[in-house]
Amino acid sequence: MERGKKGMNRSKGIVLLAIVISLFFFFLYGEAQERKGAGKPEGKGLKADNGFGFAASNAPIDILSDTVEANQKQNTITFKGNVIAKQEDITLYAHTLVITYDPDTKKIKEVMAVGNVKIVQLDRRATGQKATFRQDESKVILDGEAVVREGENVIRGERVIYYVDQERSIVEGGKGRRVSTSITSPPKEEGKK
């Protein structure tokens, strides 16, 4: 009887893990983008490349890590060790990825990537020591020697805060440091003056 109870608890945990992982990336930006897109005329669909993060997409999400731990008492799922999360053209790298979810709705409350965080999408790259995605605030925070690059353009600071709904970002310098920005003008097209 005791063995059957353990098997049931384990399978219940695996089902919960599968639900939360599938919801993770869908809700991460999907709800914010839906709210932002509400009321727009048809034909002006949502852009999948607004800011860094995983888009609301039906594309599969692949997460690789050395270990995965689900903690139902704390409502968290933790991926540890060489974490790589990938969806379409966006890839997130970190030492640890912790997902916190609402136990009743199974919706994601917060996702935190810690340790040599790197988010890559086409020619965009963001790096830092910690990235926090706060679903209820529609906000992404990149902390610890944050660097955001797009092509040859680079901005560096201690913290970058991106407000998804507002498509607005703030870059803060650290103690005794200022924000550094390098902007490269696009090359001139031949024949134009």
Residue pairs with C-beta under 8 A, 6 or more apart in sequence:
13 70
13 72
16 70
16 72
16 106
17 68
17 70
17 77
19 106
20 70
20 77
20 99
20 101
20 106
20 108
21 61
21 63
21 77
21 99
22 61
23 101
23 106
23 107
23 108
24 61
24 99
24 108
24 111
25 54
25 57
25 61
25 85
25 87
26 56
26 57
27 107
27 108
27 135
28 53
28 54
28 108
28 111
28 133
28 135
29 50
29 51
29 53
29 54
29 55
29 56
29 164
30 55
30 56
31 56
31 135
31 138
32 135
32 138
32 164
32 165
33 46
33 50
33 55
33 56
33 164
34 46
34 56
35 138
35 165
36 46
36 164
36 165
36 167
37 45
37 46
46 56
48 55
48 56
48 57
48 88
49 55
49 121
49 122
50 164
50 167
51 140
51 162
51 164
51 167
52 90
52 119
52 121
52 124
52 126
52 140
52 148
52 162
53 90
53 119
53 133
53 140
53 164
54 61
54 85
54 87
54 90
54 92
55 87
55 88
55 90
57 87
57 88
59 87
59 88
60 87
61 85
61 86
61 87
62 84
62 85
62 86
62 87
63 79
63 83
63 84
63 85
63 86
63 97
64 82
64 83
64 84
64 85
65 79
65 80
65 81
65 82
65 83
65 84
65 97
66 80
66 81
66 82
67 79
67 80
67 81
68 77
68 78
68 79
68 80
69 77
69 78
69 80
70 76
70 77
70 78
71 77
71 78
72 103
74 100
75 100
75 101
75 102
75 103
75 109
76 98
76 99
76 100
76 101
77 98
77 99
77 101
78 96
78 97
78 98
78 99
79 85
79 96
79 97
79 98
80 95
80 96
81 95
81 96
82 95
83 92
83 93
83 94
83 95
83 96
83 97
83 113
84 91
84 92
84 93
85 91
85 92
85 97
86 92
89 121
89 122
90 119
90 120
90 121
91 119
91 120
91 121
92 113
92 117
92 118
92 119
92 120
92 131
93 116
93 117
93 118
93 119
93 120
94 113
94 114
94 115
94 116
94 117
94 118
94 131
95 114
95 115
95 116
96 113
96 114
96 115
97 111
97 112
97 113
97 114
98 111
98 112
98 114
99 108
99 110
99 111
100 108
100 109
100 110
100 111
100 112
101 107
101 108
101 109
102 108
102 109
107 135
108 135
109 134
109 135
109 136
110 132
110 133
110 134
110 135
111 132
111 133
111 135
112 130
112 131
112 132
112 133
113 130
113 131
113 132
114 129
114 130
115 129
115 130
116 127
116 129
117 126
117 127
117 128
117 129
117 130
117 131
117 142
118 125
118 126
118 127
119 125
119 126
119 127
119 131
123 150
123 151
124 148
124 149
124 150
125 147
125 148
125 149
126 142
126 146
126 147
126 148
126 149
126 160
127 145
127 146
127 147
128 142
128 143
128 144
128 145
128 146
128 147
128 160
129 143
129 144
129 145
130 141
130 142
130 143
130 144
131 140
131 141
131 142
131 143
132 140
132 141
132 143
133 139
133 140
134 140
134 141
138 163
138 164
138 165
139 161
139 162
139 163
139 164
140 161
140 162
140 164
141 159
141 160
141 161
141 162
142 148
142 159
142 160
142 161
142 162
143 158
143 159
144 158
144 159
145 156
145 158
146 156
146 157
146 158
146 159
146 160
146 171
147 154
147 155
147 156
148 154
148 155
148 160
148 171
151 184
152 182
152 184
153 182
153 183
153 184
154 180
154 181
154 182
155 171
155 179
155 180
155 181
155 182
156 171
156 179
156 180
156 181
157 171
157 172
157 173
157 174
157 177
157 179
157 180
158 172
158 173
158 174
158 175
158 177
159 171
159 172
159 174
160 169
160 170
160 171
160 172
161 169
161 170
161 171
161 172
162 168
162 169
163 169
171 179
172 179
173 179
